[in-house]
Amino acid sequence: MNSNTEIKLENNLDTKLDLKLEFEKLLNSDNLKLPMLPEVSFKVINLINNPNSSLNDISAIIQQDQAIATHILRIANSAAFAPPTEIVSINQAISRLGFKLLSEIIISISLQLGIFNSKIFKNEMVYLWRFSLLTGLWAKRVSFHKKYNVEATFIGGLLHEIGKPILLNSLSKILNNIEYNEDEMNSLLNEYHLILSKKVMAEWNLPKLVSSITCNYNNLDECVEYKKEATIVYLAHQLAHYSLELHKSNVEQNHNSINSTNNANPMETIITLPQWAGLNYYRDEVEDLIAENDTVIQTLNSMVV
């Protein structure tokens, strides 16, 4: 199964461009401006890593941002969280969702409205965000069942391809109305995004566990610290691909279905990945995990702004 995310890029164009050269110029430039981690995300990540944090701390952050407060109310009332009665206030939402889940939702909203946002590549950013969030949600599931650090692997999943939206935003002025090959673009994004992710992790000064996951999930052989957490995000990345392909197949409902006997069985491909053994997952446990797909997709849809 492909471990790289491919995105469909708009192509309205009249001038040819050496894409590889532009990528290299950007990454080697002293003038490359890395975006700041959204302040709300920074505050919440610090709260997660502070054992003395409380719901009052998270409430104070929410009260300062009306956009986030509005989205939290919508999410709290969604089918994924199934409140017995309608939640009409932030205090109710805080009480219903709890500290950890609220923290994850706030980080997700602030990233989606900030870094995963582009006027030129709107559709591409939507896809990248859905894939990143889906990876984070799967990472939570994989971690939970084996009692690994759920919060860190969720954030690692959200950020594991953070270099891609940053590259697109950095190149947006150059790529607007310029002819380029979509396959080449996807190949270059897959080739260079980890280089930029490492620069970003250093700039943002995130906890070492999160940085290690983000920078090493796709290079496990050379991963020394937090290898199991990085492995979780690698497997979550594969599960996210599986979920999206399954959804696509169900929508199309034709002979090319993901369950077609004419194609390799994607579920079997996931189940037989050798990385499961390093996390002490057995085949039946992986099958049970994959059976949670509908729940994961429902949560994804509720959390997309």
KEKE-898190 format. One record per atom (N, C-alpha, C): residue in three letters; x, y, z. Coordinates in steps of 0.001 Angstrom, whole numbers, padded with zeros to 6 digits, always signed. Layout:
! KEKE-898190
AlaXYZ;...
//
This chain:
! KEKE-898190
Met+000844-001197+000000;Met+000000+000000+000000;Met+000874+001240+000000;Asn+000490+002208-000767;Asn+001276+003431-000888;Asn+001319+004176+000434;Ser+002524+004506+000890;Ser+002655+005204+002171;Ser+002643+006707+002004;Asn+002455+007182+000779;Asn+002442+008617+000529;Asn+001055+009080+000143;Thr+000720+010273+000535;Thr-000575+010842+000216;Thr-000494+011571-001109;Glu-001376+011235-002030;Glu-001410+011937-003303;Glu-002601+012879-003314;Ile-002387+014072-003850;Ile-003468+015045-003903;Ile-003671+015489-005337;Lys-004878+015841-005655;Lys-005230+016318-006987;Lys-005031+017812-007022;Leu-004165+018275-007903;Leu-003840+019694-007956;Leu-004484+020360-009165;Glu-004945+021565-008962;Glu-005546+022315-010051;Glu-004489+022629-011102;Asn-004921+022719-012320;Asn-003956+022850-013402;Asn-004509+023725-014520;Asn-004598+025045-014285;Asn-005131+025973-015300;Asn-004000+026707-015982;Leu-003391+026443-017038;Leu-002039+026906-017117;Leu-001507+027268-018480;Asp-000537+028154-018405;Asp-000061+028597-019682;Asp+001456+028697-019754;Thr+002143+028520-018675;Thr+003595+028658-018668;Thr+004206+027440-017997;Lys+005287+026909-018559;Lys+005915+025730-017981;Lys+006902+026136-016897;Leu+007104+025225-015947;Leu+007942+025527-014796;Leu+008739+024287-014422;Asp+009995+024495-014054;Asp+010816+023395-013539;Asp+010491+023238-012058;Leu+009567+022328-011766;Leu+009073+022189-010399;Leu+010162+021780-009422;Lys+010976+020815-009812;Lys+012019+020338-008909;Lys+012967+021470-008537;Leu+013305+022294-009495;Leu+014178+023430-009237;Leu+013526+024403-008265;Glu+012230+024656-008432;Glu+011529+025580-007545;Glu+011458+025035-006111;Phe+011228+023737-005979;Phe+011221+023124-004650;Phe+012581+023287-003984;Glu+013637+022979-004713;Glu+014980+023044-004142;Glu+015374+024478-003800;Lys+015001+025425-004668;Lys+015288+026830-004386;Lys+014581+027271-003105;Leu+013346+026841-002954;Leu+012574+027227-001779;Leu+013189+026646-000506;Leu+013502+025365-000530;Leu+014013+024702+000669;Leu+015414+025156+001041;Asn+016183+025604+000061;Asn+017555+026047+000325;Asn+017663+027552+000542;Ser+016540+028231+000457;Ser+016563+029689+000567;Ser+016678+030132+002018;Asp+017502+031135+002247;Asp+017602+031730+003582;Asp+016366+032555+003916;Asn+015582+032848+002873;Asn+014390+033684+003066;Asn+013112+032869+003265;Leu+013259+031527+003364;Leu+012086+030701+003578;Leu+011437+031064+004916;Lys+010181+031474+004847;Lys+009464+031870+006062;Lys+008568+030729+006515;Leu+008888+030165+007654;Leu+008067+029093+008193;Leu+006897+029688+008975;Pro+005722+029113+008824;Pro+004569+029652+009560;Pro+004707+029364+011044;Met+004102+030209+011837;Met+004050+029962+013272;Met+002978+028910+013549;Leu+003216+028067+014539;Leu+002160+027190+015014;Leu+001052+028076+015562;Pro-000199+027858+015135;Pro-001282+028693+015667;Pro-001210+028800+017188;Glu-001371+030012+017695;Glu-001186+030254+019119;Glu-002077+029362+019979;Val-003303+029161+019515;Val-004227+028326+020281;Val-003683+026900+020383;Ser-003167+026360+019266;Ser-002604+025007+019293;Ser-001415+024939+020239;Phe-000565+025954+020183;Phe+000623+025987+021045;Phe+000215+025951+022521;Lys-000770+026759+022878;Lys-001223+026813+024267;Lys-001803+025472+024721;Val-002590+024864+023841;Val-003255+023619+024220;Val-002251+022475+024332;Ile-001279+022412+023418;Ile-000250+021370+023508;Ile+000514+021499+024816;Asn+000789+022718+025222;Asn+001457+022927+026514;Asn+000582+022483+027681;Leu-000723+022724+027569;Leu-001632+022285+028626;Leu-001659+020762+028727;Ile-001666+020096+027567;Ile-001696+018637+027557;Ile-000487+018069+028285;Asn+000646+018737+028128;Asn+001887+018249+028719;Asn+002130+018780+030134;Asn+001142+019494+030682;Asn+001239+020011+032041;Asn+000285+019223+032939;Pro+000803+018407+033846;Pro-000074+017571+034677;Pro-000990+018369+035599;Asn-000704+019646+035771;Asn-001528+020485+036652;Asn-002632+021222+035901;Ser-002759+020982+034600;Ser-003787+021656+033809;Ser-005177+021150+034171;Ser-006164+021999+033909;Ser-007542+021631+034250;Ser-008497+022104+033174;Leu-009766+021727+033326;Leu-010794+022186+032397;Leu-010932+023705+032422;Asn-010657+024331+033543;Asn-010728+025795+033611;Asn-009711+026437+032675;Asp-008534+025820+032550;Asp-007507+026351+031648;Asp-007958+026272+030197;Ile-008544+025139+029839;Ile-009005+024965+028457;Ile-010197+025868+028182;Ser-011036+026066+029186;Ser-012197+026946+029036;Ser-011765+028373+028750;Ala-010709+028824+029421;Ala-010220+030192+029216;Ala-009767+030405+027775;Ile-009146+029394+027176;Ile-008704+029498+025784;Ile-009906+029572+024853;Ile-010902+028734+025096;Ile-012087+028717+024237;Ile-012817+030052+024285;Gln-012941+030617+025465;Gln-013691+031864+025626;Gln-013041+033018+024871;Gln-011756+032900+024567;Gln-011044+033969+023868;Gln-011186+033901+022346;Asp-011769+032817+021839;Asp-011834+032627+020384;Asp-013246+032199+019995;Gln-014016+033140+019465;Gln-015409+032874+019148;Gln-015558+031830+018050;Ala-014655+031845+017066;Ala-014741+030871+015969;Ala-014583+029452+016499;Ile-013610+029259+017373;Ile-013395+027928+017946;Ile-014577+027537+018831;Ala-015091+028483+019604;Ala-016240+028194+020467;Ala-017435+027720+019641;Thr-017682+028375+018510;Thr-018804+028003+017638;Thr-018635+026589+017093;His-017427+026282+016643;His-017172+024949+016091;His-017260+023869+017166;Ile-016842+024178+018374;Ile-016928+023201+019459;Ile-018385+022863+019766;Leu-019243+023857+019781;Leu-020670+023602+020004;Leu-021244+022708+018903;Arg-020859+022972+017656;Arg-021341+022145+016542;Arg-020867+020703+016696;Ile-019578+020534+017006;Ile-019011+019196+017137;Ile-019634+018452+018312;Ala-019825+019153+019430;Ala-020401+018521+020621;Ala-021811+018009+020371;Asn-022518+018650+019442;Asn-023890+018246+019128;Asn-023973+017282+017941;Ser-022841+016887+017392;Ser-022844+016019+016212;Ser-023166+014582+016590;Ala-023509+013795+015568;Ala-023865+012390+015794;Ala-022712+011597+016380;Ala-021482+012008+016082;Ala-020317+011272+016562;Ala-020233+011267+018084;Phe-020761+012320+018719;Phe-020670+012425+020178;Phe-022025+012268+020865;Ala-023067+012197+020071;Ala-024408+011790+020511;Ala-024827+012287+021886;Pro-024972+013607+022076;Pro-025444+014095+023382;Pro-026911+013728+023591;Pro-027303+013357+024819;Pro-028703+012986+025068;Pro-029656+014165+024887;Thr-029172+015383+025174;Thr-029946+016603+024925;Thr-029029+017613+024244;Glu-029633+018586+023586;Glu-028836+019570+022857;Glu-027932+020363+023799;Ile-026679+020523+023385;Ile-025719+021322+024147;Ile-025780+022750+023617;Val-026077+023710+024503;Val-026312+025078+024052;Val-025286+026070+024584;Ser-024382+025621+025442;Ser-023386+026537+025990;Ser-022000+025888+025983;Ile-020974+026727+026001;Ile-019604+026229+026030;Ile-019357+025433+027306;Asn-019902+025876+028424;Asn-019711+025146+029672;Asn-020282+023731+029588;Gln-021442+023590+028937;Gln-022011+022265+028734;Gln-021097+021410+027855;Ala-020581+022031+026793;Ala-019695+021309+025866;Ala-018431+020847+026588;Ile-017877+021722+027412;Ile-016666+021387+028163;Ile-016935+020208+029090;Ser-018056+020265+029778;Ser-018413+019197+030706;Ser-018650+017878+029963;Arg-019287+017969+028799;Arg-019626+016778+028022;Arg-018389+016119+027403;Leu-017504+016929+026811;Leu-016399+016389+026037;Leu-015176+016048+026887;Gly-014935+016815+027936;Gly-013782+016536+028790;Gly-012499+017168+028272;Phe-011494+017181+029125;Phe-010248+017906+028851;Phe-009517+017370+027628;Lys-009287+016062+027568;Lys-008456+015505+026490;Lys-009113+015656+025124;Leu-010381+015323+025041;Leu-011070+015421+023753;Leu-011196+016867+023308;Leu-011508+017759+024250;Leu-011577+019183+023908;Leu-010237+019686+023379;Ser-009156+019256+024002;Ser-007828+019675+023574;Ser-007569+019256+022134;Glu-007915+018021+021812;Glu-007715+017520+020449;Glu-008556+018299+019442;Ile-009790+018588+019815;Ile-010685+019325+018913;Ile-010150+020735+018657;Ile-009699+021397+019709;Ile-009192+022772+019558;Ile-007952+022803+018675;Ile-007025+021879+018893;Ile-005831+021824+018050;Ile-006235+021589+016597;Ser-007168+020682+016373;Ser-007616+020369+015016;Ser-008221+021584+014323;Ile-009096+022284+015034;Ile-009756+023454+014443;Ile-008738+024536+014101;Ser-007815+024812+015006;Ser-006864+025902+014779;Ser-005920+025588+013621;Leu-005522+024311+013473;Leu-004676+023928+012334;Leu-005441+024017+011031;Gln-006690+023561+011038;Gln-007476+023574+009814;Gln-007743+025000+009336;Leu-008052+025885+010266;Leu-008344+027270+009882;Leu-007080+028059+009572;Gly-005926+027543+009992;Gly-004668+028256+009797;Gly-003817+027673+008693;Ile-002971+026717+009027;Ile-001979+026199+008089;Ile-002606+025414+006944;Phe-003674+024664+007234;Phe-004328+023891+006172;Phe-005391+024747+005489;Asn-004988+025887+005020;Asn-005925+026829+004426;Asn-005229+027561+003288;Ser-005865+027605+002124;Ser-005258+028270+000969;Ser-006353+028715+000011;Lys-006261+029943-000445;Lys-007226+030444-001422;Lys-006998+029816-002797;Ile-005753+029537-003119;Ile-005416+028999-004441;Ile-005636+027493-004500;Phe-005211+026776-003453;Phe-005302+025328-003435;Phe-006332+024858-002404;Lys-007510+025416-002481;Lys-008538+025126-001482;Lys-008896+023643-001439;Asn-009193+023053-002601;Asn-009592+021650-002636;Asn-008471+020730-002180;Glu-007250+021065-002554;Glu-006102+020245-002166;Glu-005891+020280-000653;Met-006088+021461-000065;Met-005924+021588+001382;Met-007014+020825+002131;Val-008215+020831+001596;Val-009302+020070+002217;Val-008934+018595+002249;Tyr-008409+018094+001133;Tyr-008028+016687+001093;Tyr-006883+016397+002055;Leu-005851+017228+002034;Leu-004709+017017+002931;Leu-005146+017049+004388;Trp-006053+017975+004716;Trp-006503+018071+006099;Trp-007300+016837+006496;Arg-008217+016407+005662;Arg-009005+015216+005978;Arg-008089+014008+006182;Phe-007084+013884+005346;Phe-006170+012749+005477;Phe-005358+012849+006771;Ser-004878+014046+007091;Ser-004087+014219+008307;Ser-004924+013973+009554;Leu-006142+014501+009573;Leu-007031+014283+010713;Leu-007390+012803+010832;Leu-007646+012162+009710;Leu-007965+010736+009721;Leu-006789+009925+010267;Thr-005579+010303+009896;Thr-004397+009629+010432;Thr-004312+009816+011949;Gly-004590+011032+012415;Gly-004584+011284+013849;Gly-005625+010456+014585;Leu-006816+010349+014018;Leu-007881+009577+014653;Leu-007547+008087+014704;Trp-006959+007575+013637;Trp-006546+006169+013654;Trp-005408+005955+014648;Ala-004493+006915+014731;Ala-003388+006797+015690;Ala-003927+006699+017114;Lys-004978+007464+017409;Lys-005613+007369+018731;Lys-006117+005952+018996;Arg-006769+005378+017999;Arg-007332+004034+018165;Arg-006238+002996+018383;Val-005208+003054+017546;Val-004111+002093+017663;Val-003446+002223+019033;Ser-003230+003455+019479;Ser-002576+003702+020763;Ser-003435+003253+021939;Phe-004717+003562+021864;Phe-005624+003280+022979;Phe-005653+001796+023322;His-005732+000955+022320;His-005891-000479+022569;His-004642-001114+023186;Lys-003498-000459+023018;Lys-002262-001000+023596;Lys-001661-000058+024640;Lys-002453+000946+025041;Lys-002082+001842+026146;Lys-000793+002642+025877;Tyr-000649+003098+024637;Tyr+000429+004034+024328;Tyr-000094+005458+024521;Asn+000758+006454+024305;Asn+000401+007855+024530;Asn-000577+008331+023447;Val-001850+008348+023804;Val-002905+008678+022838;Val-002775+010109+022338;Glu-002543+011054+023260;Glu-002503+012466+022881;Glu-001335+012754+021929;Ala-000168+012216+022253;Ala+001018+012486+021426;Ala+000884+011873+020040;Thr+000362+010656+019961;Thr+000239+010029+018643;Thr-000860+010693+017815;Phe-001905+011184+018472;Phe-002927+011942+017742;Phe-002321+013196+017121;Ile-001580+013958+017916;Ile-000950+015177+017395;Ile+000081+014818+016323;Gly+000830+013744+016552;Gly+001784+013295+015538;Gly+001104+012959+014227;Gly-000074+012332+014309;Gly-000839+012043+013096;Gly-001304+013302+012391;Leu-001784+014271+013152;Leu-002213+015544+012566;Leu-001071+016226+011816;Leu+000135+016136+012379;Leu+001270+016899+011851;Leu+002199+016085+010956;His+001887+014812+010724;His+002883+013953+010085;His+003209+014353+008650;Glu+002309+015081+007996;Glu+002612+015587+006651;Glu+002504+017116+006611;Ile+002859+017752+007711;Ile+002700+019202+007822;Ile+003520+019946+006771;Gly+004589+019318+006276;Gly+005395+019968+005245;Gly+004629+020213+003951;Lys+003625+019377+003658;Lys+002896+019514+002389;Lys+002069+020791+002309;Pro+001197+021093+003283;Pro+000454+022358+003180;Pro+001366+023573+003233;Ile+002457+023474+003985;Ile+003390+024605+004052;Ile+004082+024808+002714;Leu+004471+023708+002065;Leu+005079+023817+000730;Leu+004100+024425-000269;Leu+002873+023954-000258;Leu+001883+024493-001193;Leu+001641+025980-000962;Asn+001506+026366+000301;Asn+001302+027782+000586;Asn+002522+028616+000205;Ser+003718+028073+000426;Ser+004940+028803+000085;Ser+005104+028965-001417;Leu+004609+027973-002171;Leu+004760+028003-003628;Leu+003536+028565-004342;Ser+002525+028964-003588;Ser+001253+029338-004216;Ser+001384+030490-005201;Lys+002212+031471-004883;Lys+002373+032612-005803;Lys+003058+032186-007091;Ile+003991+031244-006968;Ile+004715+030773-008148;Ile+003837+029870-009002;Leu+003046+029016-008336;Leu+002287+027990-009055;Leu+000970+028492-009628;Asn+000518+029647-009201;Asn-000756+030166-009693;Asn-000672+030438-011188;Asn-001564+029791-011969;Asn-001618+029972-013420;Asn-000333+029553-014133;Ile+000358+028576-013556;Ile+001563+028040-014174;Ile+001331+026566-014502;Glu+001820+026111-015645;Glu+001635+024728-016054;Glu+002621+023813-015329;Tyr+002123+022733-014778;Tyr+002981+021746-014149;Tyr+002302+020390-014245;Asn+003089+019356-014075;Asn+002592+017993-014151;Asn+002134+017540-012768;Glu+000898+017080-012659;Glu+000349+016714-011352;Glu+001103+015549-010713;Asp+001467+014544-011520;Asp+002210+013410-010976;Asp+003566+013853-010440;Glu+004199+014767-011179;Glu+005486+015278-010724;Glu+005313+016060-009421;Met+004239+016847-009333;Met+003985+017620-008127;Met+003818+016706-006915;Asn+003002+015665-007059;Asn+002799+014731-005960;Asn+004095+014045-005568;Ser+004878+013675-006575;Ser+006159+013020-006299;Ser+007090+013938-005509;Leu+007134+015212-005897;Leu+008015+016166-005221;Leu+007520+016489-003808;Leu+006215+016584-003640;Leu+005672+016795-002301;Leu+006050+015631-001384;Asn+005924+014413-001915;Asn+006289+013242-001122;Asn+007785+013191-000839;Glu+008580+013677-001775;Glu+010033+013649-001613;Glu+010534+014681-000615;Tyr+009916+015866-000630;Tyr+010481+016982+000124;Tyr+009744+017339+001413;His+008545+016822+001614;His+007767+017332+002748;His+008415+017029+004091;Leu+009087+015881+004216;Leu+009719+015558+005499;Leu+010898+016478+005802;Ile+011582+016930+004744;Ile+012677+017879+004958;Ile+012140+019147+005606;Leu+011025+019632+005079;Leu+010430+020850+005625;Leu+009807+020581+006998;Ser+009236+019404+007180;Ser+008646+019066+008481;Ser+009692+019143+009591;Lys+010904+018676+009311;Lys+011971+018724+010314;Lys+012336+020163+010655;Lys+012355+021024+009650;Lys+012626+022441+009900;Lys+011525+023038+010776;Val+010290+022668+010480;Val+009147+023208+011209;Val+009156+022728+012663;Met+009440+021440+012869;Met+009465+020907+014229;Met+010519+021624+015075;Ala+011669+021895+014475;Ala+012722+022617+015200;Ala+012284+024042+015529;Glu+011611+024677+014564;Glu+011163+026062+014745;Glu+010072+026154+015809;Trp+009166+025192+015836;Trp+008031+025248+016757;Trp+008378+024788+018170;Asn+009490+024108+018312;Asn+009937+023668+019636;Asn+008861+022855+020352;Leu+008301+021887+019646;Leu+007288+021013+020227;Leu+007953+019948+021103;Pro+007172+019276+021953;Pro+007742+018198+022762;Pro+008497+017195+021891;Lys+009577+016663+022422;Lys+010446+015782+021640;Lys+009703+014569+021098;Leu+008768+014045+021877;Leu+007996+012897+021432;Leu+007223+013215+020150;Val+006542+014362+020109;Val+005760+014756+018934;Val+006682+014990+017742;Ser+007789+015680+017961;Ser+008735+015951+016872;Ser+009302+014658+016293;Ser+009646+013720+017168;Ser+010215+012458+016718;Ser+009219+011667+015879;Ile+007967+011632+016316;Ile+006924+010934+015557;Ile+006784+011547+014171;Thr+006690+012857+014114;Thr+006459+013565+012855;Thr+007606+013359+011877;Cys+008816+013362+012384;Cys+009996+013300+011506;Cys+010396+011880+011130;Asn+009923+010879+011868;Asn+010445+009519+011671;Asn+009407+008471+011314;Tyr+008127+008832+011209;Tyr+007104+007817+010975;Tyr+007341+007034+009686;Asn+007973+007666+008700;Asn+008181+007031+007396;Asn+009620+006556+007214;Asn+010366+006524+008319;Asn+011765+006105+008267;Asn+012078+005316+009545;Leu+011307+004281+009776;Leu+011350+003573+011053;Leu+012681+002863+011291;Asp+013356+002451+010224;Asp+014628+001740+010390;Asp+015688+002605+011063;Glu+015579+003924+010850;Glu+016566+004834+011432;Glu+016046+005551+012673;Cys+014841+005186+013090;Cys+014230+005827+014267;Cys+014793+005195+015539;Val+015378+006004+016404;Val+015989+005513+017634;Val+015052+005737+018821;Glu+014635+006980+019016;Glu+013741+007304+020128;Glu+012283+007235+019690;Tyr+011427+006780+020568;Tyr+009977+006752+020350;Tyr+009604+005990+019082;Lys+010290+004881+018851;Lys+010040+004114+017632;Lys+008624+003537+017607;Lys+008118+003090+018751;Lys+006782+002502+018761;Lys+005718+003548+018455;Glu+005894+004752+018982;Glu+004931+005824+018689;Glu+004993+006218+017214;Ala+006204+006258+016653;Ala+006343+006548+015220;Ala+005717+005429+014385;Thr+005860+004190+014850;Thr+005252+003055+014159;Thr+003737+003171+014166;Ile+003182+003638+015266;Ile+001734+003827+015361;Ile+001247+004795+014288;Val+001967+005900+014098;Val+001556+006879+013091;Val+001743+006313+011681;Tyr+002802+005524+011483;Tyr+002977+004867+010178;Tyr+001771+003975+009871;Leu+001357+003168+010834;Leu+000220+002277+010637;Leu-001079+003069+010481;Ala-001212+004153+011235;Ala-002398+005011+011106;Ala-002469+005627+009719;His-001306+005978+009168;His-001228+006516+007802;His-001778+005490+006809;Gln-001397+004219+006985;Gln-001898+003161+006101;Gln-003404+002955+006291;Leu-003856+002997+007529;Leu-005284+002849+007799;Leu-006088+003998+007197;Ala-005520+005206+007215;Ala-006208+006359+006614;Ala-006374+006158+005115;His-005331+005647+004453;His-005452+005326+003030;His-006548+004290+002800;Tyr-006559+003276+003629;Tyr-007568+002225+003514;Tyr-008975+002813+003656;Ser-009174+003656+004653;Ser-010495+004253+004896;Ser-010965+005054+003696;Leu-010077+005864+003134;Leu-010462+006708+002007;Leu-010741+005882+000758;Glu-009948+004847+000537;Glu-010187+003983-000619;Glu-011487+003206-000454;Leu-011763+002760+000765;Leu-013007+002043+001022;Leu-014205+002946+000780;His-014118+004186+001262;His-015209+005145+001055;His-015405+005418-000429;Lys-014312+005600-001148;Lys-014383+005853-002591;Lys-015045+004682-003301;Ser-014674+003478-002907;Ser-015242+002282-003517;Ser-016737+002184-003251;Asn-017130+002464-002009;Asn-018552+002374-001661;Asn-019385+003389-002429;Val-018796+004552-002697;Val-019502+005585-003459;Val-019643+005173-004910;Glu-018583+004656-005476;Glu-018593+004308-006901;Glu-019461+003080-007168;Gln-019410+002080-006270;Gln-020236+000877-006379;Gln-020186+000265-007780;Asn-018961-000015-008226;Asn-018839-000660-009525;Asn-017888-001841-009429;His-017529-002423-010569;His-016721-003639-010567;His-015294-003392-010093;Asn-014927-002131-009963;Asn-013598-001817-009445;Asn-013605-001650-007936;Ser-014662-002120-007290;Ser-014791-001988-005837;Ser-013563-002496-005114;Ile-013312-001887-003969;Ile-012140-002263-003170;Ile-012195-003723-002745;Asn-013397-004318-002711;Asn-013533-005716-002326;Asn-013558-006657-003531;Ser-013280-006123-004697;Ser-013301-006939-005900;Ser-012273-008054-005826;Thr-012661-009236-006289;Thr-011726-010357-006297;Thr-010658-010181-007360;Asn-010834-009191-008239;Asn-009847-008950-009281;Asn-008675-008135-008780;Asn-008780-007565-007603;Asn-007719-006721-007067;Asn-007164-007343-005792;Ala-005960-006927-005422;Ala-005414-007336-004136;Ala-006338-006830-003034;Asn-006487-007596-001991;Asn-007388-007235-000898;Asn-006715-006216+000010;Pro-007171-004946-000014;Pro-006520-003921+000807;Pro-006576-004213+002294;Met-007673-004834+002762;Met-007761-005154+004181;Met-006675-006162+004562;Glu-006476-007153+003724;Glu-005439-008149+004002;Glu-004055-007500+003976;Thr-003873-006539+003077;Thr-002603-005817+003018;Thr-002330-005099+004331;Ile-003358-004468+004883;Ile-003216-003785+006177;Ile-002920-004792+007287;Ile-003698-005856+007346;Ile-003582-006826+008430;Ile-002194-007463+008462;Thr-001601-007673+007310;Thr-000323-008392+007240;Thr+000898-007474+007258;Leu+000706-006190+007526;Leu+001871-005312+007650;Leu+002748-005792+008807;Pro+004043-005934+008604;Pro+004911-006488+009650;Pro+005050-005592+010877;Gln+004738-004307+010736;Gln+004904-003376+011863;Gln+003954-003665+013025;Trp+002856-004383+012772;Trp+001931-004692+013861;Trp+002614-005511+014952;Ala+003511-006384+014547;Ala+004165-007266+015520;Ala+004954-006474+016554;Gly+005557-005360+016127;Gly+006336-004549+017053;Gly+005502-003881+018125;Leu+004182-003822+017901;Leu+003264-003233+018886;Leu+002468-004308+019621;Asn+002837-005569+019395;Asn+002154-006709+020026;Asn+000694-006827+019612;Tyr+000407-006463+018372;Tyr-000927-006671+017818;Tyr-000981-008021+017116;Tyr-002042-008787+017389;Tyr-002277-010045+016699;Tyr-003324-009842+015609;Arg-003413-010792+014724;Arg-004293-010641+013563;Arg-005730-010307+013963;Asp-006274-011029+014924;Asp-007660-010774+015309;Asp-007839-009376+015898;Glu-006805-008874+016559;Glu-006875-007530+017126;Glu-006852-006472+016022;Val-006069-006708+014974;Val-006046-005776+013848;Val-007393-005806+013128;Glu-007968-006990+012978;Glu-009288-007101+012346;Glu-010336-006338+013153;Asp-010289-006461+014469;Asp-011229-005724+015328;Asp-011022-004218+015194;Leu-009774-003819+015071;Leu-009458-002399+014908;Leu-010040-001864+013601;Ile-009832-002582+012523;Ile-010336-002154+011215;Ile-011865-002081+011217;Ala-012493-002917+012034;Ala-013961-002904+012124;Ala-014495-001598+012705;Glu-013626-000791+013283;Glu-014024+000500+013844;Glu-014042+001604+012790;Asn-013839+001243+011530;Asn-013709+002239+010466;Asn-014887+003208+010396;Asp-016106+002696+010466;Asp-017280+003573+010348;Asp-017315+004613+011463;Thr-016939+004200+012668;Thr-016912+005133+013796;Thr-015856+006207+013586;Val-014693+005807+013079;Val-013621+006765+012816;Val-014051+007777+011757;Ile-014686+007291+010694;Ile-015149+008192+009625;Ile-016207+009147+010155;Gln-017092+008665+010994;Gln-018130+009537+011580;Gln-017489+010651+012410;Thr-016471+010296+013197;Thr-015765+011315+013981;Thr-015051+012293+013069;Leu-014413+011785+012024;Leu-013750+012658+011034;Leu-014729+013694+010492;Asn-015868+013251+010034;Asn-016841+014157+009412;Asn-017355+015190+010405;Ser-017457+014821+011678;Ser-017952+015772+012676;Ser-016907+016837+012986;Met-015612+016509+012819;Met-014544+017434+013227;Met-014017+018297+012085;Val-014437+018017+010852;Val-014013+018850+009726;Val-014839+020128+009711;Val-014166+021260+009743;Val-014840+022565+009807;Val-015506+022865+008474;
//
